[in-house]
Each structure stands twice: as structure tokens, then as C-alpha cells.
Amino acid sequence: MPARPVDRCQRPWNKGLLVGQKRPLAPQHVWSIRIRLEIARSKRDLAIFNLAIDSKLRACDLVKLRLDDICSGTNVRRRATVVQKKTGRPVQFEISEQSRNSVEAWLPTPRASGSRYLFPTRIHASPHISTRQYARLVHRWVSSIGLESASYGTHSMRRTKAAQIYRKTGNLRAVQLLLGHTKLESTVRYLGIEVDDALNMAEQIEL
């Protein structure tokens, strides 16, 4: 069978698209987005945004958060545990005071609707917002502060706090536990740690 001719004019699938790791948000970006959401009085989006930063959860786990995952009665917990869909393993995360306040402001809405999910949707086919809806929110948030939305995504939210923890402590094991990675190598790849990072850390140690 003759070989299929190669169409050298065919447009590559990823032409014009940014592929690979999405950037984490810088602290000033987090602050700017929070301010905009507070001014807009967007209680749901502010709760999603703050929890996404704190929890470091994958999109599929974040959108499925239930009220009883993060609440004890009428109070929002300081720490929560969920089972990750990808690994089937539990992962713990902290809920900062800022996140607790935004979640508490949003809670009356899902409770009034009778939903057991923290972020319900009006779409009858699903009891909670979809990862696609969440991705659209992330692109809207980053665009609102003048960032190039193609450079960021839902994984940017997951990476943001983890990147800051690593940058300030250099503790890969702690970041691994917080992200729920089973292998340290996954954390190294996820953070995009390069040889220069390792050498900079080594130069700070004197024996």
C-alpha cells in the first residue's frame, strides 16, 4: 500500500495555541482578582476562587465539593479532606479565614436550593457546575486583570499556592503531600523545577 503523502501545508493542531504547563498566578494577581470579585459582589465566584487557591484541588474534585466536605453544621471547617478522583487517595487542605468568610457568605444559596453540593448548577443534567464552566470562569478572571487567558487555566489555580510554598520553603515533600501526588517526581515536574532552582538552593547551604 503506497505511503500517504504528507500535506506540508496542513495546519498543526497546536498552531497559535500555548501548550504545556499553565502558569501559576502571582500574589498580586490573586489580590487583583479578589478585589474585582468583591467589588462585583460575586459571592459564588469569590468562594470558588478562594477555595481553589487554598485547596489546590484538581478541577474535577473542586467542582464536586459537597457541603459536608467543608462544613460542620453551620460552620466552615479550618481543614478539610476529600478523596481525589484521579488517585482514589484522600488529600487534606487548609481553609483560610478569607476563604471561610467567602464560603459563609455564599452558603445560604446552595442551602436554599436544597443542594448537597457547594456549587450547584441550573443545568438539570448535572447537580454541580462542570469543569468546563469552571475553566470559563478562570479565563474570565485572568482576562479581567489584563492577563493573557491562554497562558492560564484551572491548573493555574491548583499550582498557585503550591508554587508559593515551594518558593518560600524549598520543601518538596510538603508540597507533594498538599497536592496529593503519589510520587515526588510528579511534584518536581508539576512545579517545573529546573537545575538552576536546585543549584540556587544548594548555594544557600553551608556545611
C-alpha positions in Angstrom: 0.0 0.0 0.0 1.6 3.3 -1.0 2.5 5.7 1.7 0.1 8.5 2.3 1.6 11.8 1.0 2.4 14.3 3.7 0.5 17.6 3.4 3.1 20.1 4.4 0.5 22.9 4.2 -1.7 21.2 6.8 -2.1 23.5 9.8 -0.6 21.9 13.0 -3.3 21.3 15.6 -1.5 23.4 18.2 -0.5 26.3 15.9 -1.2 29.5 17.8 -2.0 27.7 21.0 0.0 27.6 24.2 0.5 24.0 25.3 2.2 22.5 28.3 2.1 23.7 31.9 -0.2 26.7 32.7 1.4 29.4 34.8 0.5 29.9 38.4 -0.9 33.2 39.5 1.4 35.6 41.2 0.4 37.0 44.6 -0.5 40.4 43.0 -2.8 38.6 40.5 -4.6 36.8 43.3 -5.1 40.1 45.1 -6.4 41.9 42.0 -8.9 39.1 41.1 -10.2 39.0 44.7 -10.7 42.8 44.7 -12.6 42.7 41.4 -14.9 39.8 42.6 -15.5 41.6 45.9 -16.4 44.9 44.0 -18.7 42.9 41.7 -20.3 41.2 44.8 -20.0 37.9 43.1 -20.3 35.6 46.1 -20.2 32.3 44.2 -17.2 33.2 42.1 -15.3 34.6 45.1 -16.0 31.4 47.1 -14.8 29.2 44.2 -11.7 31.4 43.6 -10.6 31.4 47.3 -11.3 27.7 47.7 -9.4 26.8 44.5 -6.3 28.6 45.8 -6.5 27.1 49.3 -7.5 23.6 48.4 -5.0 23.1 45.5 -7.6 20.6 44.1 -7.9 19.4 40.5 -10.9 20.9 38.7 -12.8 17.6 38.8 -12.5 17.5 42.6 -13.2 21.2 43.2 -16.5 21.3 41.3 -17.8 18.3 43.2 -17.2 19.7 46.7 -20.1 19.0 48.9 -21.4 21.0 51.8 -20.5 18.2 54.3 -16.9 18.2 52.9 -16.1 21.6 54.3 -18.8 22.3 56.8 -19.5 21.0 60.3 -23.1 22.1 60.9 -23.3 25.8 60.2 -19.5 26.3 60.5 -16.9 26.1 57.7 -14.0 23.9 58.8 -10.4 25.1 59.1 -9.3 21.9 57.4 -11.0 19.5 55.1 -10.3 16.1 53.5 -11.6 14.8 50.1 -10.9 11.7 48.1 -9.2 12.5 44.8 -11.0 11.2 41.7 -7.7 10.6 39.8 -5.8 8.7 42.5 -8.6 7.5 44.8 -6.5 8.7 47.7 -7.5 11.3 50.3 -5.9 14.7 50.4 -6.2 17.3 53.1 -6.2 21.1 52.7 -6.5 24.2 54.8 -9.3 26.7 54.5 -8.0 30.2 55.4 -10.1 32.8 57.2 -10.5 34.6 53.9 -11.9 31.5 52.3 -14.1 30.7 55.2 -15.7 34.2 55.1 -16.4 34.0 51.4 -17.8 30.5 51.6 -20.0 31.5 54.6 -21.4 34.4 52.5 -22.2 32.0 49.7 -23.6 29.1 51.7 -27.3 30.4 52.0 -27.7 30.0 48.2 -26.9 26.2 47.9 -28.7 25.6 51.2 -31.8 27.3 50.0 -31.8 25.2 46.8 -31.5 22.0 48.8 -28.3 21.1 47.1 -25.7 18.9 48.8 -23.1 20.4 46.5 -21.3 23.6 47.3 -21.5 24.9 43.8 -24.8 23.7 42.2 -25.8 24.5 38.6 -29.2 25.3 37.0 -28.5 22.6 34.3 -30.7 19.6 35.1 -28.2 17.1 33.7 -25.7 17.9 36.5 -26.0 18.6 40.2 -22.9 20.8 40.3 -21.0 23.1 37.9 -18.9 21.4 35.3 -15.1 21.5 34.8 -15.9 23.3 31.6 -17.9 26.0 33.4 -15.1 26.3 36.0 -12.5 26.7 33.2 -14.5 29.5 31.6 -14.6 31.3 35.0 -10.8 31.0 35.3 -10.3 32.6 31.8 -12.8 35.3 32.7 -10.9 36.1 36.0 -7.5 36.3 34.4 -8.7 38.3 31.5 -10.4 40.8 33.8 -7.0 41.9 35.2 -5.3 42.1 31.8 -3.5 38.7 31.7 -3.4 36.6 28.6 -6.0 34.0 29.3 -4.4 31.3 27.0 -1.4 31.2 29.4 -3.6 30.3 32.4 -6.1 27.6 33.2 -7.7 25.6 36.0 -4.3 24.0 36.8 -3.0 27.6 37.4 -5.3 27.7 40.4 -4.0 24.4 41.6 -0.4 25.4 41.2 -0.6 29.0 42.6 -0.3 28.3 46.4 1.9 25.2 45.9 4.4 27.3 43.9 4.5 29.9 46.6 5.0 27.3 49.3 7.9 25.8 47.4 9.4 29.2 46.6 9.4 30.2 50.3 10.4 26.9 51.9 12.0 24.7 49.3 10.1 21.8 50.9 9.2 19.5 48.1 7.8 16.8 50.4 5.3 19.2 51.9 4.2 20.3 48.5 3.8 16.7 47.4 1.6 16.0 50.4 -0.5 19.1 49.8 -1.0 18.3 46.1 -1.8 14.6 46.8 0.9 13.3 44.5 1.9 9.7 45.0 5.5 10.3 43.6 7.9 13.1 44.4 8.9 13.1 40.7 5.4 14.2 39.8 5.7 17.2 42.1 9.1 18.1 40.6 7.6 18.1 37.1 4.4 19.8 38.2 6.3 22.8 39.7 8.7 22.9 36.7 11.7 22.8 38.9 14.9 23.2 36.9 18.6 22.6 37.6 19.1 26.3 38.4 16.5 26.1 41.1 18.3 23.1 42.7 21.7 24.9 42.5 20.3 28.1 44.0 19.0 26.1 46.9 22.4 24.3 47.3 24.3 27.6 47.3 22.4 28.7 50.3 23.6 25.7 52.4 27.0 25.8 54.0 28.4 22.8 55.9 
